[in-house]
Amino acid sequence: MPFNLVAPTYTASRLERMAITLLKGRIKGSTTVPIDIDFILEQEPGVLLDYIPGIKTRFGVAGVVYREDHQRFRVIIDAEVADSIKYHNFYRFTVAEEFAHIKLHKKIGEESLPQPQNRERKKPLHCYPQFNHIIVDLWDHTLPFLF
């Protein structure tokens, strides 16, 4: 299936306003730094957070996001990044980055990505770099991950 997508563009001030609006809707009272990004992500309807060992080592990325079905996206973070104190800030950045991909590109993902079909025959995770996204073969076909 060819992708003829026009990606939206955002100014820095627009992104900042979007972030402030999101935080005001999720955090009651004053906002403290650092922000609990796990809490913010877990409040997002239809977004799941998961950890899988070896993603960073095998594929050179610390996190990915994919659409499980029409209602759910899954953010997967490398387990070592999630568990190691030395990666604490990198973990927070990676979760926030993957969450931002959902917030900014959700409409593209909902309209264009193929649906997973054969869930019973789960295959090993395979990533192939192509242009600005990673193709991952989870079942019997590939799912584009937006980056």
N, C-alpha and C positions, 0 to 999 in steps of 0.2 A: 504494500500500500504506500504510494508516494505521499510525502508530507509537504503540503503547500501552505505553510503556516506563516502568519505575520506575528512576530513576537512583539508584545507591547514594550514601550520604552518608558522609563521613569526618570525624573530629575531627582537629585539628592534631597531637595526639600520635600518633594512628594513622598518619597520613601520615608523620610523622617516623620511626616504627618501621619502616614499609615501606621508606623510603629507606635506613635503616641496614642493614636486612636485604639489600636489593639490593646496596648497596656492599660489604658483607662478602662476598657471594657472587661479586662481580666483581673486586674489587681485593685482591690478596694482599699482606700486610704492612700497613704503616701507610697511611692515607688522607691524601693531600696536597691542599691547596687552591691553585689551583682544580682541580676534578675534571675529568678528560678525558672530557667528555660524549660526544664522537664514539666513543671507545673503548667506553664503556658501551653506547651504542646499537648499535654494530656487533656486540657480543657477543650481542645478543638474537636468538634464533632467529626467522626469518621476518620480520625488520624490515630494510628497505632504506633507505638515506639517499641522496637525490638533490638536485640543484640545478637550478633553472630560472630564467632571467632574467625580470625584469619582474613577478613576482607582487606584490610590495609596491606598485609603481607602479600596476599595473592594477586590483588588487583590494583594496588597503589592508591586507593581511595579510602577514606575513613568512614564514609557514610553514603547511602543511596536512598532514594525515595521511589516508590512505585505504587501504581494504582492496583489494588487487589480486585476491586469490582467498582460498579458505578457509585457506591457510597463510601468506599474506604480507600485510604492511602496508608501505606506502611513506611515508616522511616526506620531504616536499619543502620545501626552504628556498630563499628568494629568493637568486639567485646573487650579487647585489650585497651583500646582508647577509653571505653566506658569505665573500666575497672581500675586503671592505673592512676595514682595520684600525680605522677609526672605529666600525664595528659589532661589533667583536670580542665584547664582553660581551653585546650584544643577540643576536648569533648564538648564543652558548652558551645564553642564556636560552631562545631560540626552539626550539632542538633539544631542550633539557630539557623544555620545556613540551609539545611535540608527543609526545615519548617518554612523558611522564606520561599524556597522553590515552590512549595505547595501553595502558599498564600498568593504568590505572584503569578504562577503559571497554572493554577488549578483548572481554569477554564480551558486552556489548551489541552491539558491532560484528559479532561472529561470528554472533549469533543473528538480527540484524534487517536488516543492510544487504544490498541487492541485489547480485548478482554481476555483474561486467563481462561482457558477452557478445561483442560483435562487435569484437575487437581489431584486425582488419585495417583497418577504416575509422575510424582515430583522428581525432577532430574537435579543433578548437581548444579550449583550456581556457576555460570560461565559468563565472563564479561569480555567484551571486545570494544576497544576504543574506536569511535567513529565520529568525526567532526566534533560537535560540542555536546554530545551525549554518550552514554554507555548503553550498549545493547546487552541485555541479560536474558539468557535462555533458562527459564525456570520450569516450564512444562514442555509442551510440544511445539512451541513457537517462541519468538523473541518479543520482549516488552521494552520499548524505548524508555529510558530514564531521562528526565529533564534535568539538565545541569545549568 
